[in-house]
Amino acid sequence: MVAILGGLGAAVAWAVSTLCSSRSSRVLEPVTVVGWVMLVGLVLTAPAAALQGIPGRLDLSSGGWLFISGAGNVCGLMVTYTALRIGKVAVVAPVVSTEGAFTAVIALVAGETLAPGIGATLALIVVGICLAAAPPGDRSASETTVAAGAVGEGDFLAAGGSWRHQEAAAGGTSYDRWRSGAERALRAHHLQAVLLALIAAAVFGTSLYATARAGAVLPVAWVVLAARLIGALALAIPLALAGRLRLTRSVVPLVLAAGVCEVLGFYSYTLGSRHGVAVAAVLSSQFAALAALAAFIVFGERLSRIQMTGVCIVIAGVALLSALRA
């Protein structure tokens, strides 16, 4: 039961963090959002690490893995938030969740023996990603306008208003030209978001491998602290000194929730994995499915049938991979 609750708790926490970050990243720069999320996490994790004191087994080797783990987490979040700024949660989250596949590849290169079936599962995930990366289908005029605004293209909305006024006089040619340009831009944004999500998954995969190596000898509190401390020192403080660490009132709850949920998710998964790695791993990996479902309900995101098929394949593949590697 603890493994189930821990895995589900991690999935819910990471899904909430993803949803909040997707909105705040469209108001603030992704690097600014990461800086605030890391500061919030630092406030939560620093006391626990301080109480435990400096680990006796912290040496050059474990410290190196700890640095790679933390830096990878920070860089992965920056790339993820950039993808969420221009892409749909229902596509970005499942692709980012393939981080475990990259960890498996790194482990294989490092000489570890992987369980049978992992190779086929990785191939299945690749197929799912390719389908999810398919260009968006044709949209109605209203869907094009809304979608263009959703990816931050305010110029599209402004242009849409002017084209609409000209449409009657120009026989619809001007508006059709605007809509065609908007469709091309949306397809480009979609592909860019998928590519960024893949890069984020690769970075997170490297971070996960380093986290496992560091976590084998160091306390969990210090492993969690690493990313928050690096993020604060490398991002938050420089941004504050440059006057770029701004925060609008509308995104304060989103940033706070994202920072808290990132930490809660990690601790929840750690607790669950101690009572059943396989169960906790499979359930926690479903944060992508929860985020996609919530994005459909809350944000009204729509995917084509091909994209939906790809997303489902990726989610199923990640769950299977988590079970095989546990």
Residue pairs with C-beta under 8 A, 6 or more apart in sequence:
2 271
2 272
2 274
2 275
2 276
3 272
3 273
3 275
3 276
3 277
3 279
3 280
4 272
4 276
4 279
4 283
5 268
5 272
6 268
6 269
6 270
6 271
6 272
6 273
6 275
6 280
6 284
7 268
7 269
7 272
7 279
7 280
7 281
7 282
7 283
7 284
8 283
8 284
9 264
9 265
9 268
9 269
9 272
10 265
10 266
10 268
10 269
10 272
10 280
10 283
10 284
10 287
11 265
11 283
11 284
11 285
11 286
11 287
11 290
12 287
12 290
13 261
13 262
13 264
13 265
13 268
13 287
14 261
14 262
14 265
14 284
14 287
14 291
15 93
15 287
15 288
15 290
15 291
15 294
16 257
16 258
16 261
17 257
17 258
17 261
17 262
17 265
18 84
18 89
18 93
18 287
18 291
19 89
19 291
19 294
19 295
19 298
20 253
20 254
20 255
20 257
20 258
20 261
21 33
21 37
21 77
21 80
21 81
21 84
21 254
21 258
22 84
22 85
22 89
22 92
22 295
23 251
23 254
24 33
24 251
24 254
24 255
24 258
25 33
25 81
25 82
25 84
25 85
26 84
26 85
26 152
27 248
27 250
27 251
28 246
28 247
28 248
28 251
29 244
30 78
30 81
30 82
30 84
30 85
31 78
31 235
31 239
32 239
32 244
32 245
32 246
32 247
33 81
33 251
33 255
33 258
34 74
34 77
34 78
34 81
34 231
34 235
35 231
35 232
35 235
35 236
35 239
35 245
36 236
36 245
36 247
36 255
36 259
37 77
37 231
37 255
37 258
37 259
37 262
38 74
38 227
38 228
38 230
38 231
38 232
38 235
38 236
38 259
39 228
39 231
39 232
39 236
39 259
40 255
40 256
40 258
40 259
40 260
41 224
41 227
41 228
41 231
41 259
41 260
41 262
41 263
42 225
42 228
42 229
42 231
42 232
44 228
44 259
44 260
44 263
45 221
45 224
45 225
45 228
45 263
46 225
46 228
46 229
48 221
48 225
49 219
49 221
49 222
49 224
49 225
52 219
52 221
52 222
55 62
55 217
55 218
55 219
55 222
57 217
57 218
58 66
58 218
58 222
62 213
62 214
62 217
62 218
65 210
65 211
65 213
65 214
66 210
66 214
66 218
66 222
66 223
66 226
67 226
67 230
68 206
68 207
68 210
69 207
69 210
69 211
69 213
69 214
69 223
69 226
69 227
70 207
70 226
70 227
70 228
70 229
70 230
70 231
71 207
71 227
71 230
71 234
72 203
72 204
72 206
72 207
72 210
73 204
73 207
73 211
73 226
73 227
74 227
74 230
74 231
74 234
74 235
75 203
76 99
76 200
76 203
76 204
76 207
77 200
77 231
79 196
79 197
79 199
79 200
79 203
80 92
80 96
80 196
80 197
80 200
80 204
82 196
83 92
83 96
83 192
83 193
83 194
83 196
83 197
83 200
84 92
84 193
85 151
85 152
86 151
86 152
86 189
86 192
86 193
87 151
87 189
87 190
87 192
87 193
87 194
87 196
87 197
88 190
88 193
88 295
88 301
88 303
89 291
89 292
89 294
89 295
89 299
89 301
90 291
90 292
90 295
90 296
90 301
90 303
90 311
91 132
91 190
91 193
91 194
91 197
91 303
91 307
91 311
92 193
92 194
92 196
92 197
93 287
93 288
93 291
93 292
93 295
94 128
94 132
94 288
94 289
94 292
94 311
94 314
94 315
94 318
95 129
95 132
95 194
95 197
95 198
95 201
95 314
96 197
96 200
96 201
96 204
96 288
97 201
97 285
97 287
97 288
97 314
97 315
97 318
98 125
98 129
98 198
98 201
98 314
98 317
98 318
99 200
99 201
99 202
99 204
99 205
99 208
100 205
100 208
100 281
100 285
100 318
100 321
100 322
100 325
101 121
101 122
101 125
101 201
101 205
101 317
101 318
101 321
102 201
102 202
102 204
102 205
102 206
103 205
103 206
103 208
103 209
103 212
104 114
104 118
104 122
104 321
104 325
105 122
105 205
106 205
106 206
106 209
107 114
107 209
108 114
110 209
114 324
114 325
115 324
115 325
117 320
117 324
118 321
118 324
118 325
121 317
121 320
121 321
121 324
122 317
122 321
124 313
124 316
124 317
124 320
125 313
125 314
125 317
125 318
125 321
127 310
127 313
128 309
128 310
128 311
128 312
128 313
128 314
128 315
128 316
128 317
129 194
129 198
129 310
129 314
130 310
131 306
131 307
131 309
131 310
131 313
132 194
132 307
132 310
132 311
132 314
133 190
133 191
133 194
133 310
134 304
134 306
134 307
134 310
135 187
135 190
135 191
136 147
136 186
136 187
136 190
136 304
136 307
137 304
137 306
138 183
139 147
139 183
139 186
141 175
141 179
143 302
144 179
144 182
144 183
144 186
145 156
145 157
145 160
145 182
147 182
147 186
148 156
148 157
148 160
148 182
148 185
148 186
149 156
149 157
150 299
151 185
151 186
151 189
153 182
153 185
156 178
156 182
156 185
159 178
160 175
160 178
160 182
163 174
163 175
163 177
163 178
163 179
164 175
166 174
166 175
167 174
167 175
207 227
211 223
214 223
214 226
215 223
220 267
220 270
224 263
224 266
224 267
228 263
236 245
239 245
247 255
265 284
265 287
268 284
269 280
269 284
272 279
272 280
272 283
272 284
273 280
273 281
277 326
278 322
278 323
278 326
279 326
280 326
281 322
281 323
281 325
281 326
282 319
282 322
282 323
282 326
284 322
285 318
285 319
285 321
285 322
286 315
286 319
288 314
288 315
288 318
289 315
292 301
292 311
292 315
295 301
296 302
303 311
